[in-house]
């Protein structure tokens, strides 16, 4: 089990990692953050809306599923949003340099971080 700080520090060891945060999706506030390259305060609030919109759409469609992760691919970056499996209303946000990152390994790293996170 790892603390939020330990988990964030571990995420930043991944190839191409730029920054990461743990976000309370009820308030849009960060519970912890590490790294640089993106204004994480703005990103946390904005990605809270992304998560809420996806959950609302899934409900409207009658999908009885859970979100594993949401991938946003930009020209030079990957943004991975992963709702925490054991803590409702919290998600991990991970930003990577697209030219340096391995997307499959990065998604796996976020999955492992979610599993090991201790609240």
C-alpha positions in Angstrom: 0.0 0.0 0.0 1.2 3.5 -0.7 0.3 7.0 0.3 -0.9 9.6 -2.3 2.6 11.1 -2.3 4.4 7.8 -2.8 1.9 6.8 -5.5 2.4 10.1 -7.4 6.2 9.9 -7.1 6.1 6.4 -8.5 3.9 7.5 -11.4 6.5 10.2 -12.3 9.2 7.4 -12.8 7.3 6.2 -15.9 8.7 6.9 -19.3 7.4 10.3 -20.6 5.7 11.1 -17.3 5.2 14.9 -16.9 2.8 15.2 -13.9 0.1 13.5 -12.0 -2.6 14.3 -9.5 -5.2 12.6 -7.3 -8.5 14.6 -7.5 -11.7 14.6 -5.5 -14.4 14.6 -8.3 -17.0 15.9 -5.9 -15.2 19.2 -5.5 -12.7 19.3 -8.3 -9.9 19.8 -5.7 -6.6 18.0 -5.7 -5.7 15.7 -2.9 -2.1 15.6 -4.1 0.0 16.5 -7.1 3.5 16.1 -8.5 5.4 17.1 -11.6 5.0 20.0 -14.0 4.1 20.9 -17.5 0.3 21.4 -17.0 -1.5 23.7 -14.6 -2.9 20.9 -12.4 -5.4 23.1 -10.6 -7.1 23.9 -13.8 -6.8 20.4 -15.1 -8.2 18.9 -11.9 -11.3 21.1 -12.2 -11.8 20.5 -15.9 -11.3 16.8 -15.8 -13.8 16.6 -12.9 -16.3 17.8 -15.5 -15.1 15.2 -18.0 -15.7 12.4 -15.4 -19.1 13.7 -14.4 -20.2 14.1 -18.1 -19.2 10.5 -18.9 -21.0 9.1 -15.8 -24.1 11.1 -16.7 -24.0 9.8 -20.3 -23.5 6.2 -19.2 -26.5 6.5 -16.8 -28.7 8.0 -19.6 -27.7 5.1 -21.9 -28.5 2.6 -19.2 -25.0 1.2 -19.1 -24.3 -0.6 -15.9 -20.6 -0.4 -16.2 -17.7 1.3 -14.4 -15.1 3.5 -16.1 -11.7 1.8 -16.2 -10.0 4.9 -17.6 -10.5 7.8 -19.9 -7.8 8.5 -22.5 -7.4 12.0 -24.0 -4.8 12.0 -26.9 -3.4 15.4 -27.8 -0.8 16.2 -30.4 2.1 15.9 -28.0 0.5 14.5 -24.8 -1.5 11.7 -23.4 -3.9 12.4 -20.5 -5.1 9.4 -18.6 -8.0 9.8 -16.1 -8.6 6.7 -13.9 -11.4 6.7 -11.3 -10.2 5.0 -8.1 -11.8 1.5 -7.8 -11.7 1.6 -4.0 -12.6 5.2 -3.3 -15.7 6.5 -5.0 -15.5 10.2 -6.1 -11.7 10.2 -6.5 -9.7 9.9 -9.7 -6.0 9.7 -10.7 -4.9 12.1 -13.5 -1.7 11.3 -15.3 0.0 13.4 -18.1 2.6 12.0 -20.4 4.8 13.2 -23.2 3.5 11.3 -26.2 6.9 11.1 -27.9 8.5 9.4 -24.9 5.7 7.4 -23.3 4.5 3.8 -23.9 0.8 4.1 -23.7 0.1 0.5 -22.7 2.8 0.6 -20.0 1.5 3.9 -18.8 -2.1 2.6 -18.5 -0.8 -0.4 -16.6 1.2 1.9 -14.3 -1.9 3.9 -13.4 -3.9 0.7 -12.9 -1.2 -0.5 -10.4 -1.1 2.8 -8.7 -4.9 2.7 -8.2 -4.6 -0.8 -6.7 -1.8 0.2 -4.3 -3.2 3.5 -3.2 -4.0 3.6 0.5 -6.5 6.2 1.7 
